[in-house]
């Protein structure tokens, strides 16, 4: 066999909690689950080509803390004898899964399951061919009314057995928040990602893997809820009791013609690497903090007591800024690249990087190796609101900063991401 032949292994494990567990995603006073609507899963793919081995995993979760994600990457890396930077965890950002920080026993369970999956994937490695394609799909809506930016690219990676041509994997990259199910749902669920996997898996008789795009400001077009959620509050959104299946049916409709015509080819171009970018968030003055907390209470009903206390603690200790380490990771295979960071980046980040690189197969996404909160564009920063300030009153303890990254950070991240990709290609 050609030593530069691309090889691939896949395994999937169940990560559904066995009982009631605290969830995360809606900031509700009571986040305890009331049962299971659909099981959660974690998928592990291992790729080998020449001297390079790497692992790409997809996990039904809103996004681990950065510390938990890094611990899991190190564990998988040790098992596979590769560096942490060769392990990429893609979280679906579903809002109906356990809180790993509040349920350490669940986190340990997921880690054990993913170790089993990585070992199983390694045992079924096989030579493969691969091809990338793009469809357009209408599953998301920019949740800032009046905003038109939308990344409607449906990225498709088709992987087939080199000898038999049998489908081994369809990897889809989608861009819409994982909250078709809204705050009145207390059942564990992978949200629409799970329905997409089931629907396409039935049609194509192969594993379906789904990764999340830059969906920080993109809500799902369809939603299933008895309440009137703030992120689906106008005529652009469609309430439906079959919303999960509606999303999956649209994706199948739009993906099918591209999947049919894709012709996987031999490729010897495969690598995974990461780059580090330190950014900063200011600590607000007492006056700024009270203004933000009052607005969050007025418009979203958010109690900012804990957040205000943390700001007071930081100021008392002389802390004026908080450093936020940003990791950008790249998985390059053939002509396409999945690139990600742990932040909830807006769709404009994905659109701008693809445009600057003149490469529609460059997919920049969020929720990669954790979830560290919203990363607004410059324009969004100036508008303020939930994505910029108020969400931090809920989740500051997980994200490591109490105020948003500075206004210029968006442009810095885009330029850094593009430049490091170009440097690696030269």
WOUR-V138855 format. One record per pair of residues at least 4 apart in sequence whose C-alpha atoms are under 6 Angstrom apart, sorted by the first residue. I is the first residue (numbers start at 1). J is the second residue. Records with the same first field share a line. If there is no record, write none. Layout:
BEGIN
I: J + J
END
This chain:
BEGIN
3: 50
4: 49 + 50 + 268
5: 49
6: 48 + 49 + 127 + 128
7: 47 + 48 + 126 + 127 + 128
8: 46 + 47 + 125 + 126
9: 45 + 46 + 121 + 122 + 124 + 125
10: 44 + 45 + 121
11: 43 + 44 + 117 + 120 + 121
12: 42 + 43
13: 41 + 42
14: 40 + 41
15: 40 + 41 + 110
16: 39 + 40
20: 33
21: 32 + 33
22: 31 + 32 + 98 + 99
23: 31 + 32 + 97 + 98 + 99
24: 99
25: 95
26: 183
33: 186 + 187
34: 186 + 187
35: 187
36: 187 + 188
37: 187 + 188 + 189
38: 189
40: 60 + 190
41: 60
42: 58 + 59
43: 57 + 58
44: 57 + 118
45: 55 + 56 + 57
46: 54 + 55
47: 53 + 54
48: 52 + 53
54: 86 + 87
55: 87
56: 88
57: 89 + 90
58: 90 + 91
59: 91
60: 92 + 190
61: 91 + 92 + 93 + 94 + 97
62: 93 + 94 + 95
63: 91 + 93 + 367 + 370 + 371
64: 68 + 69 + 370
65: 370
66: 370
69: 369 + 370
73: 77 + 84 + 87
74: 84
77: 81 + 82 + 83 + 84
85: 273 + 274
86: 272
89: 368 + 369
90: 368
91: 367
92: 212
93: 178
94: 178 + 179 + 190 + 191
95: 179
96: 188 + 189
97: 188
100: 104 + 107
127: 162
128: 160 + 161 + 162
129: 159 + 160 + 162 + 264 + 265 + 266
130: 158 + 159 + 264 + 265
131: 157 + 158 + 264
132: 156 + 157
133: 156
134: 154 + 155 + 156
135: 153 + 154 + 255
136: 152 + 153 + 154
137: 152 + 254
139: 220 + 221
140: 176 + 218 + 219 + 220 + 221
141: 218 + 219 + 221
142: 217 + 218
143: 217 + 218 + 219 + 231
151: 347
154: 173 + 174
155: 172 + 173
156: 171 + 172
157: 170 + 171
158: 170
159: 168 + 169
160: 165 + 166 + 167 + 168
161: 165 + 166
168: 206
169: 206 + 207
170: 208
171: 208 + 209 + 210
172: 210
173: 210 + 211 + 212
174: 212 + 213
175: 212 + 213 + 215
176: 215 + 218 + 219 + 220
177: 215 + 218 + 219 + 220
180: 220 + 223 + 224
181: 224
182: 225
190: 194
192: 244
195: 199
196: 248
197: 201 + 208
200: 204
201: 205 + 206 + 208
213: 365 + 366
214: 345 + 346 + 347 + 365 + 366
215: 346 + 347
216: 344 + 345 + 346
217: 346
221: 237
222: 237 + 238 + 239 + 243
223: 239 + 243
224: 239 + 240 + 241 + 243
232: 237
245: 249
251: 255
252: 256
267: 334
269: 333 + 334
270: 332 + 333
271: 332
272: 330 + 331
273: 329 + 330
274: 328 + 329
275: 327 + 328
276: 326 + 327
277: 326
278: 324 + 325 + 326
279: 323 + 324
280: 322 + 323 + 324 + 405
281: 321 + 322 + 403 + 404 + 405 + 406
282: 321
283: 320 + 321
284: 288 + 289
293: 304
295: 299
296: 300 + 302 + 390
297: 301 + 302
304: 308 + 393
307: 393
314: 319
315: 319
327: 341
328: 340 + 341
329: 339 + 340
330: 338 + 339
331: 337 + 338
332: 337
336: 361 + 362
337: 362
338: 363
339: 363 + 364
340: 364 + 365 + 366 + 368
341: 366 + 368
342: 366 + 367 + 368 + 369 + 370 + 371 + 372
343: 366 + 367 + 371 + 372 + 373 + 374 + 375
344: 366 + 373 + 374 + 375
345: 366 + 375
348: 352
350: 364
354: 358 + 359 + 360 + 362
367: 371
372: 399
373: 399
374: 387
376: 380 + 381
377: 410
378: 407
381: 388
384: 388
385: 389
386: 390 + 391
388: 404
392: 396
396: 401 + 402
415: 419
END
